[in-house]
Amino acid sequence: MRLMRTFAVALILGAALIPTSFAAKVETFTGTVSDAMCGAKHMMEGDDAACLRACVQKGSKYALVVGSKVYTLDAKDKATLDQLDKLAAAKATVKGTSDGDTIEVSSVAAAK
């Protein structure tokens, strides 16, 4: 029993000492605001921004096209979603943590 308690304490202390380098790193991405359904090429005729907004209204998430890569944007707060709507089909700079093809957005602004 004493050995198990010692092991548990060592495990807890070891977890507390894990370097913060394993924490997700905030990165900056610059590209064109789109939606995850259409990606780099909008399917509806006419204005790309109108297509993007229609797709988002139907449940698609916002996306960012960076070169040939399309990142789905995981944006939760209303202010960020409103900013993405304003920047529909425009160049934007997104800061956040990436996990594969998804960016958890911490901020978004018009690209300079």
C-alpha positions, 0 to 999 in steps of 0.5 A: 500500500505504501509503495502504491501511495509513493508511486501515485505521489511521484506520478502527480509530481512528474505530471506537474513538471512536464515542460510547457513546450507540449502546450499548443503554440499560437500561430499566425495564418494569413489567407482568404476567408472562405467556408469549409463546404466550398473551400478554395472554390465557391460553387454558387454563381456570383459573389464569393462572399454571398456564397460563403454566407449562404453556406455558413447559414446552412451549417458550414464552418468558416475556413481560411484558404492559405495557398493550396491548404484549406483550414477549418476555423473553430471560432466560438465567440460571437465577436470572432464570428462577426469579424469573419462575416465582415471579412467574407472572401477577403484577406485576413490574418488569423491567430490560433492553435492548429490541429491538422486542418483545423485552427482554434481561433483566438483572434482575426483581423483584416490582413495588412 
